[in-house]
Amino acid sequence: MASVQAGRLRTYEPGDNTRRFLDLLGSRVSRPLAVSLTACVHCGLCAESCHYFLARPDDPTMTPVWKADQIRKIFKRHVDWAGRVAPWWVKAGSPRDDEELNRLKNIVFGTCSACRRCTYNCPMGVDTGLLVRFTRGLLTELGVVPEGVFNVSRDQWETGNQMAVSEQDYLETLEWMRDDVRTELGDDSVEIPVDKEGCDILYTINPREIKFDPRSIAQAAKIFHLAGESWTMPKWGWDQTNFGLFSGDDKLGAFVARNVYEAAERLRAKRIVISECGHGYRSTRWEGYTWAGFDQKRPTESVVVTLKRYIEAGRIAVDPSKNPDAVTFHDSCNIARSGDLVEEPREVLRRVCADFREMYPNRRENFCCTGGGGLLSMAEYRPLRLEVGKIKADQLRATGAKLVCTMCHNCIDGLNDVIKHYKLPMRVVQVLELVSNALVPPAKGA
Amino acid sequence: MSDFLKILENEVQIAALSFMAIVYILRLAWIFRFRTRRDRTFAAGRGSVGAGYSLLSIAMPRAMESTRKRPGFYAQFVVFHIGVAAAIAGTLIIPYAPGLFERRTVVLLFQGLISGRLCRGDRPARPAPERPGAPQRQLARRLLLPRPPRRLVRLGRAGRPQPAGKRGVAPHRLLRPDGFLPGLRAVLEDLPLPLLSLHPILPGPLARAQGAFPPEQAGRTGRAHGKERA
């Protein structure tokens, strides 16, 4: 494992891990973390905002405040002067051994999807999602992580993408999708350009699109072609997803984000467009520049914003009657709550769907799909994830919609699991698919 | 007023408030020692607007689902904190502006506010997530959370408007029960509150202002991103 040998990724080694954990904790606390660690008044208002607690209302260990307290008490004991002077007074404590670190791992990886719904409902502004990510980062440094998180992180370090897609697979899939669009439109001029310099748009994707569902690439290519867009995809730096967000590893976050930003620099693209991915959008648009120490120079936007612009400018024509089924929209946590992209997808969906209906609660108050925070890669927590998915299932069922649209690949898998487990008569779609369905091709010769 | 109670209500209160101010300043200095990273992304709006919105969101119960669903809890929160502020203000008014409490309406207002803070209910999450909590919080709860109605009655009796013939009574008697132990308890109620809850309460506004909520998220809903959307 090259990433391990290069010291970029740690494997677990028995030893003085608690001491290393405390050293890392002391050296990494930032001011936003310090205030979130000290600001909680234990009012308990966060509890009912958490889908874990709502699904298990008699279990106080499911409340965000309890989960955050597990790192808070260590912070109090070793960093906060009140806890250092009188630990018993503020109930400060230390992890005693690796078993307790493992227990902490199960809390921060297994019982929280870091959706930050509790943050939005905290009168003190405590960011429990931030604390969970911080703790995950400390444990990742010690190799105390779920196997799935380790594997995906390794793949992203070593291949530049989280699903270890080879360059050959990537390029062949793009050619395959190009040929599909050519056939569909009967137009041999359709291209999926790779490494073309000086384009208006650098389009970056989720490796899941290459590996499991490349139709979304074809849909984007079709729309870009019909809109007359000048675009390209990079040969390296095409993965906009970032497992550093989930594992709390800022070094991995910086590495992956920098790949994308440097691809845009190298190809002199005017704008970076991110395909439909929740954590990819948050990482690439918001967090990555700071992780990478890279000053943002060009606009970075979700493809949904691009689609909205096309529709408003008349660059593509759409007919909502081509999507007659009732559609509801699931806001991805990383896009709505942490990414501030709320109204744009709705504006697009109202233009391309005949029957768009909201689910409740929605927008920034929506519930997680259950697959956030990298939980889809952690098989050991799947039973609990599906159990607490009851909240999402109830929310979906109440809409009566046949299609649930989301602009996140994680949410697709999370929602599919919920739909299957709770036997809901629904199907998951993405905005690109609905826009692609609704396209009115220009008349021949037009 | 007995000399002992006068000391408790005046000098001790002032000393405690000064101590509290010092602790607050030290706490702020300690928090500002932690580093913070420069945000390198394009801003999506004016940071000051977002920060202002976040800081004021505590006064906007409709902005959060948690307080929308529990208006009673929010009302208790407001009454409680106004009562605390009134109690602290009372300790300053008694020695420095006793004339204020010669007015019956002011006395009634303060009675209402101070009594109101004792009507605070329990936490919405059951079982309470902090149970068993730290001794710090246990003591704070014992001192602050609802007490037997007897206490309210006693406080009300002690603070009832005085008959005309007793107008000359020391103002503190309008607010406090007589005697050393009730007086001590009254002082303990006022003083440890900010001290016991000091740690968590102080950084609250900081959490809001320093990016627990990115400022751009707070004050803007779907408006153009400015430079980003240009």
Interface residues (C-beta under 8 A of the other chain):
Chain A: V29 S30 R31 P32 L33 A34 V35 S36 T38 A39 C40 V41 H42 C43 G44 L45 C46 A47 E48 S49 F53 D58 P60 T63 V65 W66 D69 D80 W81 A82 W88 W89 V90 K91 T119 Y120 N121 C122 P123 M124 G125 V126 D127 L130 R285 W286 Y289 T290 G293 F294 D295 Q296 P299 T300 E301 V305 R337 S338 D340 V342 E343 E344 P361 R364 E365
Chain B: W30 I31 F32 F34 R35 T36 R37 R38 D39 R40 T41 F42 A44 S54 S57 I58 M64 E65 S66 T67 K69 R70 F73 F77 R123 P124 A125 P127 A128 P129 E130 R131 G133 A134 P135 Q136 R137 S197 H199 P200 I201 L202 P203 G204 P205 L206 A207 R208 Q210 G211 A212 F213 P214 E216 Q217 R220 T221 G222 K227 E228 R229 A230
